[in-house]
């Protein structure tokens, strides 16, 4: 009897982990747009970590930038992020796309730096 209860409990956990925890929100940001938003947030945070004065000097605020560019608000981003995060494997794939976007933009920036300065950027990977 204990084995049957244990088996049923184990199967319940496996089935529960396989499904999204959240219902799909009505105003869900499409995945490709969410990748773009998360990419922009990562770039902003990198600039803020490297040279916070640059953002202050240019009066760039993350919320204003994201909200205006993508025509979304904080609640929609939060709800969409929670929804995507409720599927761990799907969220890993989504973030893999963010990393790919960042790498792509890094390469483009490197080409521009080399054109402008004549110096090839150091690739520290």
KADA-V814291 format. One record per residue. N is the residue number from 1. RES is the residue in three letters. OMEGA is omega in whole degrees, -180 to 180 (none if undefined). Layout:
[[N,RES,OMEGA] [N,RES,OMEGA]]
This chain:
[[1,UNK,180] [2,UNK,-180] [3,UNK,180] [4,UNK,179] [5,UNK,178] [6,UNK,179] [7,UNK,178] [8,UNK,178] [9,UNK,179] [10,UNK,178] [11,UNK,179] [12,UNK,179] [13,UNK,-180] [14,UNK,-180] [15,UNK,-180] [16,UNK,-180] [17,UNK,-177] [18,UNK,-176] [19,UNK,176] [20,UNK,-179] [21,UNK,-175] [22,UNK,169] [23,UNK,179] [24,UNK,-180] [25,UNK,-179] [26,UNK,-177] [27,UNK,-178] [28,UNK,175] [29,UNK,178] [30,UNK,-174] [31,UNK,-178] [32,UNK,178] [33,UNK,178] [34,UNK,177] [35,UNK,179] [36,UNK,180] [37,UNK,-180] [38,UNK,176] [39,UNK,179] [40,UNK,178] [41,UNK,179] [42,UNK,179] [43,UNK,179] [44,UNK,-179] [45,UNK,178] [46,UNK,178] [47,UNK,-180] [48,UNK,179] [49,UNK,-177] [50,UNK,-176] [51,UNK,-176] [52,UNK,179] [53,UNK,-179] [54,UNK,180] [55,UNK,180] [56,UNK,-180] [57,UNK,-179] [58,UNK,178] [59,UNK,179] [60,UNK,178] [61,UNK,-175] [62,UNK,-176] [63,UNK,-179] [64,UNK,-179] [65,UNK,-178] [66,UNK,-177] [67,UNK,-180] [68,UNK,-177] [69,UNK,-174] [70,UNK,179] [71,UNK,177] [72,UNK,175] [73,UNK,-175] [74,UNK,-178] [75,UNK,-180] [76,UNK,178] [77,UNK,-179] [78,UNK,-179] [79,UNK,180] [80,UNK,180] [81,UNK,178] [82,UNK,180] [83,UNK,-179] [84,UNK,-180] [85,UNK,-180] [86,UNK,175] [87,UNK,-172] [88,UNK,-179] [89,UNK,177] [90,UNK,180] [91,UNK,176] [92,UNK,179] [93,UNK,179] [94,UNK,179] [95,UNK,175] [96,UNK,177] [97,UNK,177] [98,UNK,180] [99,UNK,177] [100,UNK,178] [101,UNK,-180] [102,UNK,179] [103,UNK,179] [104,UNK,180] [105,UNK,177] [106,UNK,179] [107,UNK,178] [108,UNK,179] [109,UNK,179] [110,UNK,178] [111,UNK,179] [112,UNK,178] [113,UNK,-180] [114,UNK,178] [115,UNK,-175] [116,UNK,-172] [117,UNK,-175] [118,UNK,-180] [119,UNK,178] [120,UNK,179] [121,UNK,178] [122,UNK,177] [123,UNK,-175] [124,UNK,180] [125,UNK,none]]
